């Protein structure tokens, strides 16, 4: 008995230790799974975002460079460009609705983006095409924004005597500025890593919820400043001329408009986060109308005042003064606040939920360096690169792929849907092909100059 008691006590202790270790491992696994689930929910905010917040999100992601380039696009096409601007808005809204319908084409499953929709429609070739075009758009758009922001910042600093801040220096400054929040958080909406007191966390999350209202306010400020500056400068633009139609420039003009309305690569993520996703068509319609109001206002006033002499971005046509600098700073802030969202969506296919932190940081650092190098090494103007991306990538993503995917996944269409689909695809292919050739010719002419 004296030997069996210690033995039984040892076995009992071992069993308790084993059970304790197993419980700890089970708890750790549950915590890790819960953390991954929370990360994913924090990213998508699935079912928690209101229609108003989604509306602001669309406006802030889509509107931006279009406000600066619409007047110049009208100067290339003539007043007929307003009709093409309206057509582009209608077609963009239509394909945005069809793209979201494609996400639910397979019963019991929701697809995630262009690559998944392409695979469901055309197999691996469709997946590759959807992936390449969407990732190219997600990379080039923030690159264009950084290029424009660096030009603005460099010009403002040089106007105030800081001549050593060249464009290349400003590119790397902005890459670092944008990269810091991009590097520090696992998800762009994750603020728990800061470990602030509860009141501070609530304040930050409250500001995070209202950031899109701030973005829309900044866009309204830009429009107001530009309108005031243009109207006050009306008598200083002599020798201007206006055209009704310039046929040879219509394809590239249409592509500029399509770039100004393209947010399709972001739409699946925004729709997934909605509390009432069935309201997506209505929310998209209101946002498209709001963006169009911005575009028509700035485009008409800018082209009416400066005519064929209007430049892209439009504030380059304004006299160099404090009002111009304020407009440049506000639009620069807007596009810089939009850049991390594009960059993060770009990294989603490459970042796993359990990827080590240092690998994630290296990947994001390489992405920021890539954007900076392209912004520095590409010997093109902001407007030239915007036109090329619009004709080469945006037309396909906005007007061609959503239609082809939808027809393949849901071929039973009504006659007016067939008419709209055929018209949209034809416009996208025609303007994309001829607009790309025109954009390349314009870019090469500027390089030789």
LINKAPE-V172816 format. One record per backbone hydrogen bond with DSSP energy under -1.0 kcal/mol. NH is the residue of the N-H (numbers start at 1). CO is the residue of the C=O. If there is no record, write none. Layout:
NH_CO ; NH_CO
//
This chain:
5_1 ; 7_3 ; 8_4 ; 9_5 ; 10_6 ; 11_7 ; 12_8 ; 13_9 ; 14_10 ; 15_11 ; 16_12 ; 17_13 ; 18_14 ; 19_15 ; 20_16 ; 21_17 ; 22_18 ; 23_19 ; 24_20 ; 25_21 ; 26_22 ; 27_23 ; 28_24 ; 29_25 ; 30_26 ; 31_27 ; 32_28 ; 33_29 ; 34_30 ; 35_31 ; 36_32 ; 37_33 ; 38_34 ; 39_35 ; 40_36 ; 41_37 ; 42_38 ; 43_39 ; 44_40 ; 45_41 ; 48_45 ; 49_273 ; 54_50 ; 55_51 ; 56_52 ; 57_53 ; 58_54 ; 59_55 ; 60_56 ; 61_57 ; 62_58 ; 63_59 ; 69_65 ; 70_66 ; 73_69 ; 74_70 ; 75_71 ; 76_72 ; 77_73 ; 78_74 ; 79_243 ; 80_244 ; 81_78 ; 82_79 ; 84_80 ; 85_81 ; 86_82 ; 87_83 ; 88_84 ; 89_85 ; 90_86 ; 91_87 ; 92_88 ; 93_89 ; 94_90 ; 95_91 ; 96_92 ; 97_93 ; 98_94 ; 99_95 ; 100_96 ; 101_97 ; 102_98 ; 104_101 ; 105_102 ; 109_106 ; 111_103 ; 117_113 ; 118_114 ; 119_115 ; 120_116 ; 121_117 ; 122_118 ; 123_119 ; 127_123 ; 128_124 ; 129_125 ; 130_126 ; 131_127 ; 132_128 ; 133_129 ; 134_130 ; 135_131 ; 136_132 ; 137_133 ; 138_134 ; 139_135 ; 140_136 ; 141_137 ; 143_139 ; 144_140 ; 145_141 ; 146_142 ; 147_143 ; 148_144 ; 149_145 ; 150_146 ; 151_147 ; 152_148 ; 153_149 ; 154_150 ; 155_151 ; 156_152 ; 157_153 ; 158_154 ; 159_155 ; 160_156 ; 161_158 ; 162_157 ; 163_161 ; 165_162 ; 166_164 ; 170_166 ; 171_167 ; 172_168 ; 173_169 ; 174_170 ; 175_171 ; 176_172 ; 177_173 ; 178_174 ; 179_175 ; 180_176 ; 182_178 ; 183_179 ; 184_180 ; 185_181 ; 190_187 ; 194_191 ; 195_192 ; 201_197 ; 202_198 ; 203_199 ; 204_200 ; 205_201 ; 206_202 ; 207_203 ; 208_204 ; 209_205 ; 210_206 ; 214_210 ; 215_211 ; 216_212 ; 217_213 ; 218_214 ; 219_215 ; 220_216 ; 221_217 ; 222_218 ; 223_219 ; 224_220 ; 225_221 ; 226_222 ; 227_223 ; 228_224 ; 229_225 ; 230_226 ; 231_227 ; 232_228 ; 233_229 ; 234_231 ; 236_233 ; 246_77 ; 249_246 ; 250_247 ; 253_249 ; 254_250 ; 255_251 ; 256_252 ; 257_253 ; 258_254 ; 259_255 ; 260_256 ; 266_263 ; 267_263 ; 270_266 ; 271_267 ; 272_268 ; 273_269 ; 274_271 ; 275_49 ; 279_276 ; 280_277 ; 283_279 ; 284_280 ; 285_281 ; 286_282 ; 287_283 ; 288_284 ; 289_285 ; 290_286 ; 291_287 ; 292_288 ; 293_289 ; 294_290 ; 295_291 ; 296_292 ; 297_293 ; 298_294 ; 299_295 ; 300_296 ; 301_297 ; 302_298 ; 303_299 ; 304_300 ; 305_301 ; 306_302 ; 307_303 ; 308_241 ; 309_306 ; 310_307 ; 314_68 ; 316_313 ; 317_314 ; 321_319 ; 325_321 ; 326_322 ; 327_323 ; 328_324 ; 329_325 ; 330_326 ; 331_327 ; 332_328 ; 333_329 ; 334_330 ; 335_331 ; 336_332 ; 337_333 ; 338_334 ; 339_335 ; 342_338 ; 343_339 ; 344_340 ; 345_341 ; 346_342 ; 347_343 ; 350_347 ; 351_347 ; 355_352 ; 360_356 ; 361_357 ; 362_358 ; 363_359 ; 364_360 ; 365_361 ; 366_362 ; 367_363 ; 368_364 ; 369_365 ; 370_366 ; 371_367 ; 372_368 ; 373_369 ; 374_370 ; 375_371 ; 376_372 ; 377_373 ; 378_374 ; 380_378 ; 385_381 ; 386_382 ; 387_383 ; 388_384 ; 389_385 ; 390_386 ; 391_387 ; 392_388 ; 393_389 ; 394_389 ; 395_390 ; 397_393 ; 398_394 ; 399_395 ; 401_396 ; 404_400 ; 405_401 ; 406_402 ; 407_403 ; 408_404 ; 409_405 ; 410_406 ; 413_411 ; 418_414 ; 419_415 ; 420_416 ; 421_417 ; 422_418 ; 423_419 ; 424_420 ; 425_421 ; 426_422 ; 427_423 ; 428_424 ; 429_425 ; 430_426 ; 431_427 ; 432_428 ; 433_429 ; 434_430 ; 435_431 ; 436_432 ; 437_433 ; 438_434 ; 439_435 ; 440_436 ; 441_437 ; 442_438 ; 443_439 ; 444_440 ; 445_441 ; 446_442 ; 447_443 ; 448_444 ; 449_445
//
